[in-house]
Amino acid sequence: MAYYPGWVAEDFPPESIDFSRFDWIDFAFAEPDESFTLAQGESDTLLRLVGVAHQKSKKVKLSVGGWDGSKYFSWAVQNDSSRHTFVGNIVDVYSKYNLDGIDIDWEYPGTKGSSQNYVDQSDTANLLEFFKLLRAELPPTARITAAVQTTPFTGANGQPIDDVRAFVDLLDWVLLMNYDVWGASPNPGPNAPLSNACHNSSQPAASAEAAVNAWTAAGFPSNKLVLGVPSYGYISDSSATQLRQRNQNAPPQSIHAVTDEGADNGQVQFRELVRQNVLCEDLGEPGVYVGCGGFTREWDGCSNTPFLRSDQEQVVTYDDPQSLGLKSAFAKQHGLLGVNLFDVHGDTDRWELVDSLRRGLGLL
C-alpha cells in the first residue's frame, strides 16, 4: 500500500503509479473544516486516481485528516449531532468518488499534533462512537482504517489506553505511523527506527518493534496491523557522527543537500537524494546506494537505518532499500497485514523502495 498526496499531481500524476506493485492507494488528504465538511482541493485528481486504479482492479481509500487537517476532529466527534453530520459528509464523498474505503488520520485523539488542533480528554471515547456510526452508515464492503501513533489512543488520563479491543471489529486495519520520530535537528536521530536495539533511545516507544508490541498488548491483533514506512528523510545542519539515540551527548553539527523545496534543512524524498547525487548507485551492486558528492553513508545499528554525513556539515537521516527491506521482513515475521509507504512519489523511477518492501514481504 502507499499514500498518494494530491499536491504532487502536477509532477507525478496518478497515471504514473505502477499499480501492479500495489493493492491499495490512500489519497491524502481530505481536511474537515469547522462545519465538518471535507475540503476537496484536488477533486479532479482523486477522480483520476480512482478511475485508473479501478481499471487496474486496484482499490483506493480517501485519507481524512493529516497533520494539517486534524484541527476540527475533536469537535466533529464530540456528540451525537456532530458525529452524524461528519459521518454524513464522509458517506457523501465516499459515494461521489466511487471509493473503496475511508482512512481516518487524526493526529491525534486526546493529544496535540499541530499546535492549532482542538483536544479533549474524551476524544478517544468519542472516536469509538464515531467509528460505530461510520461502520453502520458506509456500505458493508467499505474498508475503514485508521492511521495511528506507535502507542495506542490516548485516554482521559493523558496516557495510552491499555485496551483497544472495542475498536477491533470496527476497523479493517490500523496503520502504525512509524516515521517522523525525529525531524531535522542539530543532534539528529533516526526518522523511522525499526527497533531500540541498543536500549538507549530517549523515545523507546517510537519504533516499529515497540509499536507492534504496544498495540498487540492492548488487544489489537497483529494481522490487522499495517506498518507505515517512509520514502523520505530529513536533512539536518549538523556535524554529528552518530545518531541521537546512540549517543545523547553527541556534539552539534551541519549539511549541504537541499530539501524538495530547496531549503538547507527539513524533509527530503529518497528520489530527490538520488537526483541531487547525494546518493549514487553502487556500480558493483545494482540497487545498492552509497553516499556521493561529499556524503558518506553510515549505518546506525541501534535503529537499523542509514544516515549520511557530509564534509559540508550536513547529516541526512533516511531509509533506503536495505532498511525498508528489513522493516517489511519484520512485518511478515510478526504476522502483520502489510506495509504502507508514505508516499508513492518518493521512490525512484525503477520502484526500488517499493520492490525492497515487496521482497521483504516475500512477494518477489
C-alpha positions as CSV (number, residue, x, y, z in Angstrom):
1,M,0.0,0.0,0.0
2,A,1.0,3.6,-0.4
3,Y,-0.2,7.1,0.1
4,Y,-0.7,9.4,-2.9
5,P,-0.7,13.1,-1.9
6,G,-2.9,15.2,-4.1
7,W,-0.3,18.0,-4.1
8,V,2.2,16.0,-6.2
9,A,-0.2,15.6,-9.2
10,E,1.5,18.1,-11.5
11,D,4.9,16.4,-11.2
12,F,3.6,12.8,-10.5
13,P,0.1,12.3,-12.0
14,P,-2.0,9.3,-10.9
15,E,-1.2,7.6,-14.2
16,S,2.5,7.4,-13.2
17,I,1.7,4.8,-10.5
18,D,2.6,1.2,-11.4
19,F,-0.5,-0.4,-9.9
20,S,0.9,-3.9,-10.5
21,R,3.1,-3.2,-7.4
22,F,0.2,-2.2,-5.1
23,D,-3.1,-3.4,-3.6
24,W,-4.3,-0.1,-2.1
25,I,-3.6,3.6,-2.6
26,D,-4.6,6.1,0.0
27,F,-5.4,9.6,-1.3
28,A,-4.1,12.3,1.0
29,F,-5.8,14.3,2.3
30,A,-9.4,15.4,2.8
31,E,-9.4,18.0,5.6
32,P,-12.6,18.6,7.7
33,D,-13.4,22.3,8.2
34,E,-15.3,23.8,11.2
35,S,-18.6,22.6,9.7
36,F,-17.2,19.1,9.3
37,T,-17.3,19.3,5.6
38,L,-14.5,17.6,3.7
39,A,-12.4,20.1,1.7
40,Q,-11.6,18.6,-1.7
41,G,-8.9,20.8,-3.2
42,E,-7.8,18.1,-5.6
43,S,-11.1,16.5,-6.5
44,D,-10.2,16.1,-10.2
45,T,-7.0,14.3,-9.2
46,L,-9.0,12.0,-6.9
47,L,-11.4,11.1,-9.7
48,R,-8.5,10.3,-12.0
49,L,-6.8,8.2,-9.3
50,V,-9.9,6.2,-8.6
51,G,-10.5,5.7,-12.3
52,V,-7.1,4.4,-13.2
53,A,-6.9,2.3,-10.1
54,H,-10.2,0.6,-10.9
55,Q,-9.1,0.0,-14.4
56,K,-6.2,-2.0,-12.9
57,S,-8.5,-3.8,-10.5
58,K,-6.9,-2.0,-7.5
59,K,-8.5,0.0,-4.7
60,V,-8.5,3.5,-3.3
61,K,-9.2,4.9,0.2
62,L,-9.6,8.5,1.0
63,S,-7.5,9.6,4.0
64,V,-9.3,12.2,6.1
65,G,-7.2,14.5,8.3
66,G,-3.4,14.5,8.2
67,W,-1.1,16.8,10.2
68,D,-2.6,20.0,8.9
69,G,-6.2,18.6,8.6
70,S,-6.8,17.4,12.2
71,K,-7.8,20.7,13.7
72,Y,-11.5,20.1,14.0
73,F,-11.6,16.3,14.6
74,S,-12.3,16.7,18.3
75,W,-15.3,18.9,17.6
76,A,-16.5,16.6,14.8
77,V,-16.8,13.6,17.0
78,Q,-17.8,15.2,20.3
79,N,-21.5,14.5,20.4
80,D,-24.2,12.6,18.5
81,S,-25.2,15.5,16.4
82,S,-21.7,16.4,15.2
83,R,-20.9,12.7,14.6
84,H,-24.0,12.3,12.3
85,T,-23.0,15.5,10.4
86,F,-19.4,14.3,10.0
87,V,-20.3,10.8,9.0
88,G,-22.9,12.0,6.6
89,N,-20.4,14.2,4.8
90,I,-17.9,11.3,4.6
91,V,-20.5,8.9,3.2
92,D,-21.4,11.6,0.6
93,V,-17.8,11.9,-0.5
94,Y,-17.4,8.1,-0.5
95,S,-20.3,7.7,-2.9
96,K,-19.4,10.7,-5.1
97,Y,-15.9,9.5,-5.8
98,N,-16.7,5.7,-6.0
99,L,-14.2,5.0,-3.3
100,D,-13.4,1.6,-1.7
101,G,-12.7,2.8,1.8
102,I,-12.0,5.6,4.3
103,D,-8.8,6.2,6.3
104,I,-9.1,8.3,9.4
105,D,-5.8,10.1,10.0
106,W,-6.5,12.1,13.2
107,E,-3.2,13.4,14.5
108,Y,-4.0,12.8,17.4
109,P,-7.0,11.9,19.6
110,G,-6.5,13.2,23.1
111,T,-3.2,14.8,22.4
112,K,-2.0,17.6,20.2
113,G,-0.2,17.1,16.9
114,S,-0.2,20.5,15.3
115,S,-0.5,23.3,17.9
116,Q,-3.7,24.6,16.3
117,N,-5.6,21.4,17.0
118,Y,-8.5,21.2,19.4
119,V,-8.2,18.4,22.0
120,D,-10.5,17.0,24.6
121,Q,-9.9,14.3,27.2
122,S,-13.0,12.4,25.8
123,D,-11.5,12.3,22.3
124,T,-10.8,8.5,22.3
125,A,-14.2,7.6,23.8
126,N,-15.9,9.8,21.2
127,L,-13.8,8.4,18.4
128,L,-15.1,4.9,19.3
129,E,-18.7,6.1,18.9
130,F,-17.8,7.8,15.6
131,F,-16.4,4.6,14.2
132,K,-19.5,2.7,15.3
133,L,-21.6,5.2,13.3
134,L,-19.3,5.2,10.3
135,R,-19.3,1.4,10.1
136,A,-23.1,1.4,10.2
137,E,-23.5,4.1,7.5
138,L,-20.9,3.0,5.0
139,P,-21.6,0.0,2.7
140,P,-20.5,-3.3,4.2
141,T,-17.8,-3.6,1.5
142,A,-16.2,-0.4,2.5
143,R,-12.8,-0.7,4.3
144,I,-12.4,1.6,7.3
145,T,-8.8,2.1,8.6
146,A,-7.0,4.5,11.0
147,A,-3.5,5.9,10.9
148,V,-2.3,5.9,14.5
149,Q,0.7,6.7,16.6
150,T,3.1,4.0,17.7
151,T,1.3,3.9,21.0
152,P,-2.5,3.2,21.4
153,F,-5.1,6.0,21.5
154,T,-4.7,8.5,24.4
155,G,-7.2,8.1,27.2
156,A,-8.8,10.6,29.6
157,N,-5.8,10.5,31.9
158,G,-3.5,11.6,29.1
159,Q,-1.8,8.2,28.8
160,P,-2.2,5.5,26.1
161,I,-5.2,3.2,26.9
162,D,-4.3,-0.4,27.7
163,D,-7.3,-2.0,26.0
164,V,-8.3,-1.2,22.3
165,R,-10.4,-4.3,21.7
166,A,-13.5,-2.3,21.3
167,F,-12.0,-0.9,18.0
168,V,-11.1,-4.2,16.5
169,D,-14.4,-5.1,14.9
170,L,-14.9,-1.6,13.7
171,L,-11.6,-1.2,11.8
172,D,-10.3,-3.3,9.0
173,W,-6.8,-2.4,10.0
174,V,-4.7,0.4,11.6
175,L,-1.6,1.9,10.1
176,L,1.3,2.4,12.6
177,M,2.8,5.7,11.7
178,N,6.4,4.7,12.5
179,Y,8.0,7.8,11.0
180,D,8.8,11.4,12.0
181,V,10.3,10.1,15.2
182,W,13.0,12.7,14.8
183,G,12.9,15.5,12.3
184,A,15.7,17.9,11.3
185,S,17.9,18.7,14.3
186,P,21.4,19.8,15.2
187,N,21.5,16.5,17.1
188,P,19.6,14.2,14.7
189,G,18.1,10.8,15.3
190,P,16.5,8.2,13.1
191,N,13.3,9.1,11.2
192,A,11.8,5.6,11.4
193,P,13.6,3.2,13.8
194,L,13.0,-0.5,13.3
195,S,13.8,-1.1,17.0
196,N,15.7,0.2,20.0
197,A,18.3,-2.4,19.7
198,C,20.8,-0.6,22.0
199,H,18.2,0.1,24.7
200,N,19.3,3.7,25.0
201,S,16.7,5.7,23.0
202,S,15.1,8.7,24.5
203,Q,11.9,7.7,22.7
204,P,11.7,3.9,23.4
205,A,8.0,3.7,22.5
206,A,8.7,5.0,19.0
207,S,9.9,2.2,16.8
208,A,8.3,-0.5,14.6
209,E,9.0,-3.2,17.2
210,A,7.7,-1.1,20.1
211,A,4.5,-0.1,18.1
212,V,3.6,-3.7,17.3
213,N,4.3,-4.8,20.9
214,A,2.2,-1.9,22.3
215,W,-0.8,-2.4,20.1
216,T,-0.9,-6.2,20.4
217,A,-0.5,-6.0,24.2
218,A,-3.6,-3.7,24.2
219,G,-5.6,-6.3,22.3
220,F,-5.3,-5.4,18.6
221,P,-4.4,-8.5,16.5
222,S,-1.2,-8.4,14.5
223,N,-3.0,-9.4,11.3
224,K,-4.9,-6.1,11.4
225,L,-1.8,-4.0,11.8
226,V,0.0,-2.3,8.9
227,L,3.5,-0.9,9.3
228,G,3.8,2.6,8.0
229,V,7.2,3.3,6.3
230,P,8.7,6.5,4.8
231,S,10.1,7.3,1.4
232,Y,11.6,10.4,2.8
233,G,14.1,11.5,5.4
234,Y,15.4,14.7,7.0
235,I,18.3,17.0,6.2
236,S,19.9,18.5,9.3
237,D,22.5,21.2,9.9
238,S,24.7,19.0,12.0
239,S,28.2,17.7,12.4
240,A,27.1,14.6,14.4
241,T,29.0,11.4,13.8
242,Q,26.3,9.2,15.5
243,L,22.6,9.4,15.6
244,R,21.0,10.8,18.7
245,Q,19.6,7.6,20.1
246,R,23.1,6.1,20.1
247,N,24.7,9.0,22.0
248,Q,22.7,11.6,23.8
249,N,25.8,13.8,24.2
250,A,26.9,13.9,20.6
251,P,28.2,17.3,19.6
252,P,26.1,19.6,17.3
253,Q,26.8,19.6,13.5
254,S,25.7,20.8,9.8
255,I,24.9,19.9,6.0
256,H,24.5,20.9,2.2
257,A,21.9,18.9,0.3
258,V,18.6,20.6,-0.1
259,T,15.0,19.6,0.6
260,D,12.3,19.1,-2.1
261,E,11.6,22.9,-1.8
262,G,15.3,23.9,-2.0
263,A,15.9,24.5,1.7
264,D,19.0,23.5,3.6
265,N,17.1,22.0,6.5
266,G,14.0,19.7,6.5
267,Q,12.2,16.9,4.8
268,V,13.6,15.3,1.6
269,Q,12.4,12.4,-0.6
270,F,14.7,9.5,-1.5
271,R,14.1,10.3,-5.1
272,E,15.5,13.8,-4.6
273,L,18.6,12.5,-2.8
274,V,19.3,10.4,-5.9
275,R,18.6,13.2,-8.2
276,Q,20.9,15.6,-6.4
277,N,23.7,12.9,-6.4
278,V,23.7,12.8,-2.7
279,L,23.1,9.1,-3.1
280,C,24.6,7.1,-6.0
281,E,24.1,3.6,-7.1
282,D,27.0,1.3,-6.3
283,L,28.4,0.2,-9.6
284,G,29.3,-3.2,-8.2
285,E,25.9,-3.8,-6.6
286,P,22.9,-2.6,-8.6
287,G,20.1,-1.4,-6.3
288,V,22.6,-0.6,-3.5
289,Y,23.0,3.2,-2.8
290,V,26.1,4.8,-1.3
291,G,26.9,8.3,-0.4
292,C,28.5,10.6,-3.1
293,G,29.1,14.3,-3.7
294,G,31.0,14.6,-0.4
295,F,28.5,12.4,1.6
296,T,29.4,9.2,3.3
297,R,26.8,6.6,4.1
298,E,26.8,5.3,7.7
299,W,24.7,2.6,9.3
300,D,23.0,3.0,12.7
301,G,22.8,-0.5,14.2
302,C,20.6,0.7,17.1
303,S,17.7,1.7,14.8
304,N,18.7,-0.3,11.7
305,T,18.6,2.8,9.5
306,P,21.2,4.5,7.3
307,F,22.4,8.1,7.6
308,L,24.6,10.3,5.5
309,R,27.4,12.6,6.7
310,S,29.0,15.3,4.6
311,D,32.1,17.4,4.6
312,Q,29.7,20.4,4.4
313,E,28.5,19.6,8.0
314,Q,25.2,18.0,6.9
315,V,23.5,14.9,8.2
316,V,20.7,13.1,6.3
317,T,18.6,10.6,8.2
318,Y,16.6,8.5,5.8
319,D,15.5,5.0,4.7
320,D,16.8,3.1,1.7
321,P,16.1,-0.3,0.0
322,Q,18.1,-2.1,2.7
323,S,16.4,-0.6,5.7
324,L,12.9,-0.8,4.2
325,G,13.5,-4.4,3.3
326,L,14.3,-5.1,7.0
327,K,11.1,-3.4,8.0
328,S,8.9,-5.3,5.7
329,A,10.6,-8.6,6.6
330,F,9.8,-7.7,10.3
331,A,6.2,-7.1,9.3
332,K,6.0,-10.5,7.7
333,Q,7.7,-12.2,10.6
334,H,5.3,-10.8,13.1
335,G,2.2,-11.6,11.0
336,L,1.2,-8.0,10.1
337,L,-1.3,-7.4,7.3
338,G,1.3,-5.5,5.2
339,V,3.2,-2.2,4.8
340,N,2.1,1.3,3.6
341,L,4.6,3.7,2.1
342,F,4.3,7.5,2.7
343,D,4.4,8.3,-0.1
344,V,4.3,6.8,-3.5
345,H,6.1,9.6,-5.4
346,G,9.3,9.5,-3.3
347,D,10.6,6.3,-4.9
348,T,12.9,6.1,-7.9
349,D,11.6,5.5,-11.4
350,R,12.6,1.9,-11.0
351,W,10.5,1.5,-7.9
352,E,13.4,0.3,-5.8
353,L,12.0,1.2,-2.4
354,V,8.6,-0.5,-3.2
355,D,10.3,-3.6,-4.6
356,S,12.5,-3.9,-1.5
357,L,9.3,-3.8,0.6
358,R,7.7,-6.4,-1.6
359,R,10.8,-8.6,-1.4
360,G,10.8,-8.4,2.4
361,L,7.2,-9.5,2.4
362,G,8.0,-12.5,0.2
363,L,6.2,-11.1,-2.9
364,L,9.3,-11.1,-5.1
